Amino acid sequence: MRRKISNDQISTKVAKVQRGLVLRANSMLITVYGDAIAPRNQSVWLGSLITLVELFGLSPRLVRTSAFRLTADDWFVATRIGRRSYYGLSDIGLQRVQHADRRIYEFNLPAWDGCWTLVMLDSAMRASARQHLRRELLWEGFGQVSPTLFAHPHADHLSLQEILKAAQAEDQVAVLNASSIEAYSRKPLQTIMHDTFKLTEVELAWKQFIARFAPVVADLQSLSQAEAFFVRTLLIHEYRRVLLRDPNLPEALLPADWPGVQARQLCETLYRGLLASSEQFLCTQVETSDGPFAATPWAIARRLTPVLTPTKP
């Protein structure tokens, strides 16, 4: 049975996590879907979405408008059953969140092999197609070195292939491997990458993330289920926002004491502590087109190592 909730269920102390954030309904819905709904592959009743995001002070009107816009932008697919509207991810929307998922929940990056993936665009590519591909590559964490050249030190080639195929750009893009030649200094590369990926801005964003969420660690055990969902959603929302601007450069190319390392560890610690309670909350609140919200699926449980045991129905 779904229980009515409101932001009154969030204590003043916990609500401080949201202080100063400008939350947009479109982006919040994408976070909720990517984190909690996409792994279940269910279509959620609009009323449930309204109830969930009311915790963050977003009005029902804003949620309805955003759901409509995300459908028009091919993120959502809408289904009408009786007088109710249900929203699931489109194929393209699912692909987008799965690409982000591979980055967000990979808390332990593999060692760098010294190689870069370079993506070179044909200069004859139509401007609209180039702009679309640029947006997708930046979303994937590539840095734009020049108008037609993008670089990534830890590229996910499955995601890259899917992006090029979806954009119908396989015949207009060259993908290369590159590595430094030992006889030459790495210092110019450090400078180029620092500017390409705007590391000064990313570093400040990570420090702000840590300052916002680190105090929650001491209060994990005392949070209600609603508060666990509230913090979990904001945690992933802000982590995703910074992470998708951070190229996860190798240590050799980063400034000393790079805060991204601490931020990644903090996110894993909090996510682990919030997951079970927030999942219980979602299962009591969300109604779907095919019945109750599914119990914690393997796709969510495997995000943590050692793997969390999925919730039994």
C-alpha positions in Angstrom: 0.0 0.0 0.0 1.4 3.4 -1.0 1.7 5.8 1.8 1.5 9.5 1.2 4.8 11.3 1.8 6.0 14.9 1.9 9.1 16.8 2.5 7.9 17.1 6.2 9.3 13.6 6.5 12.8 14.9 6.0 14.4 16.2 9.2 15.9 19.7 9.3 19.4 18.1 9.8 19.1 15.8 6.8 17.5 18.5 4.6 20.8 20.5 4.9 22.2 18.1 2.3 20.0 19.9 -0.3 20.8 23.4 0.8 22.1 25.6 -2.1 21.3 23.0 -4.8 19.3 24.1 -7.9 17.3 21.0 -8.7 15.6 20.7 -12.1 12.7 18.3 -12.5 14.1 16.8 -15.8 17.4 16.1 -14.3 16.0 14.7 -11.1 13.7 12.3 -12.9 16.6 11.1 -15.0 18.6 10.5 -11.8 15.7 8.5 -10.2 15.2 6.5 -13.3 18.9 5.8 -13.8 19.5 4.8 -10.2 16.4 3.0 -9.2 14.0 2.3 -12.1 16.0 1.4 -15.2 17.5 -1.7 -13.5 13.9 -3.0 -13.0 12.7 -2.2 -16.5 9.3 -1.1 -15.3 7.0 1.7 -16.3 6.1 3.9 -13.3 2.8 5.6 -12.6 3.0 9.4 -12.8 1.4 9.7 -9.4 4.3 7.7 -7.9 6.9 10.0 -9.6 5.1 13.1 -8.2 5.1 11.6 -4.7 8.8 10.7 -4.8 10.1 14.1 -6.1 7.9 16.1 -3.8 10.5 15.2 -1.2 12.8 17.6 -3.0 10.3 20.4 -3.2 9.3 19.9 -6.8 5.7 20.5 -7.6 3.3 18.1 -9.3 2.9 20.5 -12.2 6.7 20.6 -12.8 6.8 16.8 -12.8 4.0 16.5 -15.3 5.6 19.0 -17.6 9.0 17.3 -17.3 7.6 13.8 -18.0 6.0 15.2 -21.1 9.2 16.9 -22.2 11.3 13.8 -21.6 8.9 11.8 -23.7 9.2 14.3 -26.5 13.0 14.2 -26.2 12.9 10.4 -26.5 14.0 9.7 -22.9 10.6 8.2 -21.9 7.8 6.2 -23.4 4.4 7.0 -22.1 1.6 4.4 -21.7 -2.0 5.1 -20.8 -4.0 2.6 -18.8 -7.4 3.8 -17.9 -7.0 7.3 -16.5 -3.4 6.8 -15.4 -0.2 7.6 -17.3 2.9 5.4 -16.8 6.4 6.3 -17.9 9.2 3.9 -18.8 12.6 4.6 -20.5 12.8 4.5 -24.3 15.4 2.4 -25.9 17.6 5.4 -26.3 16.9 6.6 -22.8 17.8 3.2 -21.4 21.1 3.2 -23.5 22.0 6.6 -22.1 21.5 5.7 -18.4 23.3 2.3 -18.9 26.3 4.2 -20.3 26.3 6.5 -17.3 25.7 3.5 -15.0 28.9 1.9 -16.0 30.8 5.0 -14.9 28.8 6.0 -11.8 28.9 2.6 -10.0 32.4 1.6 -11.0 33.9 2.6 -7.7 37.3 0.9 -8.4 38.9 1.9 -11.6 41.3 -0.4 -13.3 45.0 0.5 -13.5 45.8 2.7 -16.5 47.6 1.0 -19.3 49.1 4.2 -20.7 46.9 4.3 -23.7 44.4 6.9 -24.9 41.3 6.4 -27.1 41.2 9.2 -29.7 38.0 9.9 -31.6 38.5 12.0 -34.8 35.4 13.4 -36.6 35.3 13.9 -40.3 35.5 17.7 -40.9 32.8 17.2 -43.6 30.3 16.0 -41.1 27.1 18.1 -41.0 27.2 20.6 -38.1 24.0 19.2 -36.5 25.4 15.6 -36.6 28.7 16.8 -35.2 27.0 18.7 -32.4 24.9 15.7 -31.5 27.9 13.4 -31.4 29.9 15.9 -29.4 27.1 15.9 -26.8 27.1 12.1 -26.6 30.9 11.9 -26.3 31.1 14.6 -23.6 28.4 12.7 -21.7 30.6 9.6 -22.0 33.5 11.4 -20.4 35.6 12.3 -23.5 37.5 15.5 -23.5 37.3 17.8 -26.5 40.9 18.6 -27.5 39.9 20.4 -30.7 36.6 20.8 -32.7 37.1 17.4 -34.3 39.3 15.5 -31.8 38.2 13.9 -28.5 40.3 11.9 -26.1 39.6 9.5 -23.2 42.1 7.4 -21.0 39.5 4.8 -19.9 37.1 4.6 -22.8 34.3 2.0 -22.7 34.5 0.7 -26.2 31.1 -1.0 -26.1 29.5 2.3 -25.1 31.5 4.1 -27.8 30.4 1.6 -30.5 26.7 2.0 -29.4 27.0 5.8 -29.6 28.5 5.8 -33.1 25.9 3.3 -34.3 23.0 5.2 -32.9 24.4 8.4 -34.5 24.9 6.6 -37.8 28.4 8.0 -37.8 30.6 4.8 -38.1 31.7 5.9 -41.6 32.6 9.5 -40.5 34.6 8.8 -37.3 38.1 7.3 -36.9 38.9 5.7 -33.5 42.6 5.4 -32.6 44.8 4.2 -29.8 47.6 6.5 -28.7 50.3 6.5 -26.1 53.2 8.7 -25.0 56.7 8.2 -26.3 59.0 7.8 -23.4 61.7 10.0 -24.9 59.4 13.0 -24.6 58.3 14.9 -21.5 54.8 14.3 -20.1 54.6 17.8 -18.8 52.9 19.3 -22.0 50.4 16.5 -21.8 49.5 17.3 -18.2 49.0 20.9 -19.2 46.9 20.0 -22.2 44.7 17.6 -20.3 44.3 20.0 -17.4 42.9 22.6 -19.8 40.9 20.1 -22.0 39.1 18.7 -19.0 38.8 21.9 -17.0 40.3 20.2 -14.0 40.3 23.3 -11.8 36.5 23.4 -12.1 36.2 19.7 -11.5 38.5 19.8 -8.5 36.4 22.5 -6.8 33.2 20.6 -7.6 34.6 17.4 -5.9 35.6 19.4 -2.8 32.0 20.8 -2.6 30.6 17.3 -3.0 32.7 16.0 -0.1 31.8 19.0 2.1 28.1 18.4 1.4 27.9 14.6 2.0 30.7 13.7 4.4 28.7 14.7 7.5 26.0 12.2 6.6 28.3 9.2 7.3 27.9 9.6 11.0 24.1 9.6 10.8 23.5 6.7 8.5 22.1 4.4 11.1 19.5 7.0 12.3 18.0 7.9 8.9 14.4 6.9 8.2 13.5 5.1 5.0 12.3 8.3 3.4 15.5 10.1 4.4 17.6 7.2 3.0 15.9 7.6 -0.4 16.3 11.4 -0.1 20.0 11.3 0.5 20.7 8.4 -1.9 19.0 10.3 -4.7 20.8 13.6 -4.0 24.1 11.7 -3.6 23.9 10.0 -7.0 22.5 13.2 -8.6 25.4 15.3 -7.5 28.0 12.5 -8.0 26.8 12.0 -11.5 26.9 15.7 -12.2 30.6 16.0 -11.3 31.7 12.5 -12.5 30.4 13.1 -16.0 32.8 16.1 -16.2 35.7 14.2 -14.7 37.7 12.1 -17.2 39.1 9.8 -14.5 42.6 10.8 -15.6 45.5 8.5 -14.5 47.2 9.5 -11.2 50.3 10.6 -13.1 48.3 13.3 -14.9 46.4 14.6 -11.9 47.3 17.3 -9.3 48.5 16.0 -5.9 45.8 15.0 -3.5 43.2 14.9 -6.1 39.8 15.0 -4.3 38.1 12.8 -6.8 39.6 9.8 -5.1 38.1 10.7 -1.7 34.8 11.6 -3.4 34.6 8.2 -5.0 35.2 6.4 -1.7 32.7 8.6 0.1 30.0 7.8 -2.5 30.6 4.1 -2.2 30.4 4.2 1.6 27.2 6.2 1.6 25.5 4.2 -1.2 26.2 1.0 0.7 24.8 2.4 3.9 21.7 3.9 2.2 20.7 1.2 -0.3 18.7 -1.3 1.8 16.6 1.2 3.6 15.9 3.3 0.5 15.0 0.2 -1.5 12.4 -0.7 1.2 11.0 2.8 0.9 10.7 2.6 -2.9 8.9 -0.7 -2.7 6.2 0.8 -0.5 5.8 3.9 -2.6 6.1 3.1 -6.3 3.3 1.6 -8.4 4.0 0.4 -12.0 2.0 -0.7 -15.0 2.5 -4.3 -14.1 1.9 -4.2 -10.4 4.2 -3.6 -7.4 7.7 -2.2 -7.7 10.1 -5.1 -8.2 12.4 -6.1 -5.3 16.0 -5.1 -5.5 17.3 -6.7 -8.7 20.8 -8.1 -9.3 21.6 -5.1 -11.5 21.5 -2.9 -8.4 23.0 -5.4 -5.9 26.1 -5.9 -8.1 27.0 -2.2 -7.9 28.7 -2.9 -4.5 31.7 -5.1 -3.8 31.3 -7.4 -2.0 28.0 -7.7 -3.7 24.9 -6.9 -1.7 22.4 -9.8 -1.4 19.3 -8.8 -3.5 16.1 -8.3 -1.6 13.7 -11.3 -1.7 10.2 -10.6 -3.0 
